[in-house]
Amino acid sequence: MTRHSKPADSAESEQQPPPAAMTFAELGLVPELLDAVRDAGYTTPTPIQSQAIPLALRGRDLIGLAQTGTGKTAGFTLPIIQRLLDGLDGLVPEEARTHRVRALILTPTRELCVQVEESFKKYGRHSDIRVVSIYGGVPLDPQQSRLRKGVDVVVATPGRLLDHMERQNVVFDDLEILVLDEADRMLDMGFAPQLNRIVAEVPRYRQTLLFSATMVPEVEALARNYLRKPIVVQVGRRSEAASTVTHAVYPVPRDRKTELLAELLKKEELDSVLIFTRTKHGADRVVRHLDGKGIAATAMHADKSQGERTRALDDFKSGKIRVLVATDIAQRGLDVSGISHVINYDVPQQPEDYVHRIGRTGRAAATGDAFTFMSPDEIAMVRTIERVIGQQIPRISVPGYDFGSVGPVDDEAPASLLPAAAEPSAKEPARRQLRRPNVVRGRGARRR
Ligand code: AMP
């Protein structure tokens, strides 16, 4: 579902009917960008792109309510490049471009920062845009010399950017476009003071684009302060789970989660699996356990160095490792296309985190599964998530693991949701001893 909406008390913002554009050319993109989009293999704009691109090209301020996986990054990267190209007509002498940063994108995490930079490089490959990513955890010097050489676009996490601003490595006196990406997460992570300090240093008359998965009051306040007559574009209902994802909840005692995980991972179709744990120690424990069972896995969390995190992500993207175990903070902004499954080893503490996490799979038009392991103390949290996403999630009861009765039985559990050992198999009679697992389907739950 695609619709436009207005935040509750934002009198300034405006609604627009959804545009009917069906191709990238119809959105008004220039040939350099149409070539880049074709090179990326995209045939049709996603809903957020159809809505955001024409408005951003016209210089409007925008609030994009879209979770990751909807194509929002291209939704702002493409129009920004086009607006920057308009000014690069060869008349600006090279020396005059030094320090003339024209677009600034603020992101909550270094991973997202690198991905947005890659996006600029990917879509800007037929143009002359200079982009740099600025994030913490790595030495300042190389970033300083890049900034001092002059760039058109800075993609940055707020803390490290302020370090550079204080050192006068970069100034934003000529900034034309400011993007606040994943604004809700930046606020969650406590970046409000840094955002205020940065925005105070950029010109008042600029174009501002704000993207957020949720329109919480704090984001609304940010939008009221920083945006001028923004148009709100929204893809999907607030907190709606990505529609290509099949969800399932596995009731399992806490101390048997690792065993169930190892069982599920025996299935070959779980070929690219992102697992979330609540804590860094939990992530390390899961990796150790899986290693012990001969399943190669890598942990990714805040205690890992930037090098380790980049390596883990590269190995996962290239298929070298099949299983990546991450904490919530580490996951935000990961762009790993082609994830086949997301497994919540622990039930997320916030319903929005559930939506974000499963946004990792079901990206753009891909399909994916999202499994959640639920121990008895996590039942209430799962119910809260179900209320927020407006949908009951089917329970998959695996004999030997389920901690108790889970309600009325529906015995149509698709084999794809069961561990290999629990799948009925004509070839292996011994397996028939295993009862067919019980599946409880909630009203409104999707079937495969
Ligand atoms: P994002 O929501 O920006 O993180 O993008 C999610 C994924 O969708 C990325 O892997 C993009 O490369 C991909 N993507 C973006 N736009 C399109 C499109 N129009 N068609 C197909 N895939 C896309």
Residues whose N, C-alpha, C, O or C-beta is under 5 A from the ligand:
A	BS01	AMP	Y42 T43 T44 P45 T46 Q67 T68 G69 T70 G71 K72 T73 A74 S337 R363 A364
